[in-house]
Amino acid sequence: MSEAAKTKDNFWLYVGGTVITLLIVITVVKQSENEKFAPIKQQLEEETAQMNIRVLN
């Protein structure tokens, strides 16, 4: 029993490491998507700004 008491169960350490790794991967993927679509978003914002011209009488 003394050996069983000395060994440490690392289950929660592995679960925590896996969760943190998944969060990092998701963040990196989202960031790359944002960078990829940034020029399209900028173009849409410019078109919206051009469409919002007010006509003064």
N, C-alpha and C positions, 0 to 999 in steps of 0.2 A: 504494500500500500504506500510505502514511502516514495517509491518511484512514480507512482501514479499522482501523488500529491505534488511532486517536484516538476513534472512535465506540465507545460502550460498549453491550454487550448487556444489556438490562434484562429478559430472560426470567425469570430467577429472582426478580427484584424483583416482577414481575407475579404470578408464581405465589405468592410469599409474601404479597403483598397480598390476593390472592384467598382464600387459606387463612385468613388472619386475619379477613377480612370474613365468611366463612362461619362461622367459630367464634363471632364476635360475634352473628351472626343467630341461630344455634342457641341460644346462651345466653339471648338476649332472649326467644325463643319459649318455652323451658323455664321461664323466670322467670314469664312471663305465665300459663302453665299452672298453675304452683304457686300463684299468687295467685288464680286462678279457682277452684281446687278446695280452697282452704284452709278455707272454711266447712264443706264436706262432710267433710273430714278431721277437723275439730274435732268435728263432730256424731258421727262414728263413734267417736272416742276417748271422748266422753262416754257413749255407749251402752255401749261396752265397759267403762268404769269402773262403770256402773250394774249391769251383768251380773255383775261380779266381787265382789258383796257376799257375804261369808261368813256362814253361819248358825251361830251358837254355841248349843250346847245347855246 
